Amino acid sequence: MRVPSNRKAVATHKKLLRRKDSVILAQLAHFASHSAANLAFFFDGEEQQVSFTIGGLWHNMGILAKGVAVILFIESIWSLAVMIDRYLYFRAARQQSREFAPRVAGALKDGKLEEAIKISDRNKKSHLAEVVTAGLAEFRSSQSLPAELAIDSCHRALDRAEAIVHAKLKRGLAVLATIGATAPFVGLFGTVVGILNAFQQIATAKSSGIATVAGGISEALVTTAFGLVVAIPAVMAFNYFTGRVEAFDVEMDNSSSELTDYFIKQNQLSQKR
């Protein structure tokens, strides 16, 4: 009697195993179908390959994104031109000032006013020479005036020359400041446009694969990166050149002060004579 009961138990156990296997297979089939659907989302539309070369990215951009890229390109060329111009101008001013300062100081020490003016005229790119020339020319023309009036006139001439030279030194720096402040926002506008294009492509395309939105995503990232590439050098250059201008201002103030002292001493000597 034990043998039949064992056979029944074995048969029942096999049935249970078959049921479990069928449930597992059904779950695996359900999981596989969902996985295939998810993979189809990412790889659907694989035939629409997106090129990430410069030409391919430009081709995938919309009209607004291309307009943003053109604006950023113009800003980059403009900022680069200002950087080169200011660098050459400041380097020439520094070099000529180093040669000019000891020569004009020696001429003034020897009392050779006309020679000092000629030396200043030959160094027109020097920021110190422009200021000193204005002061010396005013001192020469006001020697017939009383001492106090002559000193005041020379001091005002030096102040005017400093203001003019300061404006020349700062020429173009406002452009760098503007580009550094606005380029990231221009790139951000291109990012928003690219994201909107990506969602529009999802809504209008027959397939929902990642290749469908790759064009919009790529133009969004490209405009963002381009905006940062334009803005970062502009901000760095603006800070650098602003520091140089401040250093030049200090040098001009010192030269004006020393030249005023020289005029006072010369008037005192002339009065004693």
SULDA-V623047 format. One record per backbone hydrogen bond with DSSP energy under -1.0 kcal/mol. CO is the residue of the C=O (numbers start at 1). NH is the residue of the N-H. If there is no record, write none. Layout:
BEGIN
co=CO nh=NH
co=CO nh=NH
END
This chain:
BEGIN
co=1 nh=5
co=2 nh=6
co=3 nh=7
co=4 nh=8
co=5 nh=9
co=6 nh=10
co=7 nh=11
co=8 nh=12
co=9 nh=13
co=10 nh=14
co=11 nh=15
co=12 nh=16
co=13 nh=17
co=14 nh=18
co=15 nh=19
co=16 nh=20
co=17 nh=21
co=18 nh=22
co=19 nh=23
co=20 nh=24
co=21 nh=25
co=22 nh=26
co=23 nh=27
co=24 nh=28
co=25 nh=29
co=26 nh=30
co=27 nh=31
co=28 nh=32
co=29 nh=33
co=30 nh=34
co=31 nh=35
co=32 nh=36
co=33 nh=37
co=34 nh=38
co=35 nh=39
co=36 nh=40
co=37 nh=41
co=38 nh=42
co=39 nh=43
co=40 nh=44
co=43 nh=46
co=45 nh=48
co=47 nh=49
co=53 nh=57
co=54 nh=58
co=55 nh=59
co=56 nh=60
co=62 nh=66
co=63 nh=67
co=64 nh=68
co=65 nh=69
co=66 nh=70
co=67 nh=71
co=68 nh=72
co=69 nh=73
co=70 nh=74
co=71 nh=75
co=72 nh=76
co=73 nh=77
co=74 nh=78
co=75 nh=79
co=76 nh=80
co=77 nh=81
co=78 nh=82
co=79 nh=83
co=80 nh=84
co=81 nh=85
co=82 nh=86
co=83 nh=87
co=84 nh=88
co=85 nh=89
co=86 nh=90
co=87 nh=91
co=88 nh=92
co=89 nh=93
co=90 nh=94
co=91 nh=95
co=92 nh=96
co=93 nh=97
co=94 nh=98
co=95 nh=99
co=96 nh=100
co=97 nh=101
co=100 nh=104
co=101 nh=105
co=102 nh=106
co=103 nh=107
co=104 nh=108
co=105 nh=109
co=106 nh=110
co=107 nh=112
co=108 nh=111
co=111 nh=113
co=112 nh=116
co=113 nh=117
co=114 nh=118
co=115 nh=119
co=116 nh=120
co=117 nh=121
co=118 nh=122
co=123 nh=126
co=126 nh=130
co=127 nh=131
co=128 nh=132
co=129 nh=133
co=130 nh=134
co=131 nh=135
co=132 nh=136
co=133 nh=137
co=134 nh=138
co=135 nh=139
co=136 nh=140
co=137 nh=141
co=138 nh=142
co=142 nh=145
co=146 nh=150
co=147 nh=151
co=148 nh=152
co=149 nh=153
co=150 nh=154
co=151 nh=155
co=152 nh=156
co=153 nh=157
co=154 nh=158
co=155 nh=159
co=156 nh=160
co=157 nh=161
co=158 nh=162
co=159 nh=163
co=160 nh=164
co=161 nh=165
co=162 nh=166
co=163 nh=167
co=164 nh=168
co=165 nh=169
co=166 nh=170
co=170 nh=173
co=172 nh=176
co=173 nh=177
co=174 nh=178
co=175 nh=179
co=176 nh=180
co=177 nh=181
co=178 nh=182
co=179 nh=183
co=182 nh=186
co=183 nh=187
co=184 nh=188
co=185 nh=189
co=186 nh=190
co=187 nh=191
co=188 nh=192
co=189 nh=193
co=190 nh=194
co=191 nh=195
co=192 nh=196
co=193 nh=197
co=194 nh=198
co=195 nh=199
co=196 nh=200
co=197 nh=201
co=198 nh=202
co=199 nh=203
co=200 nh=204
co=201 nh=205
co=209 nh=212
co=213 nh=217
co=214 nh=218
co=215 nh=219
co=216 nh=220
co=217 nh=221
co=218 nh=222
co=219 nh=223
co=220 nh=224
co=221 nh=225
co=222 nh=226
co=223 nh=227
co=224 nh=228
co=225 nh=229
co=226 nh=230
co=227 nh=231
co=228 nh=232
co=230 nh=234
co=231 nh=235
co=232 nh=236
co=233 nh=237
co=234 nh=238
co=235 nh=239
co=236 nh=240
co=237 nh=241
co=238 nh=242
co=239 nh=243
co=240 nh=244
co=241 nh=245
co=242 nh=246
co=243 nh=247
co=244 nh=248
co=245 nh=249
co=246 nh=250
co=247 nh=251
co=248 nh=252
co=249 nh=253
co=250 nh=254
co=251 nh=255
co=252 nh=256
co=253 nh=257
co=254 nh=258
co=255 nh=259
co=256 nh=260
co=257 nh=261
co=258 nh=262
co=259 nh=263
co=260 nh=264
co=261 nh=265
co=262 nh=266
co=263 nh=267
co=264 nh=268
co=265 nh=269
co=266 nh=270
co=267 nh=271
co=268 nh=272
co=269 nh=273
END
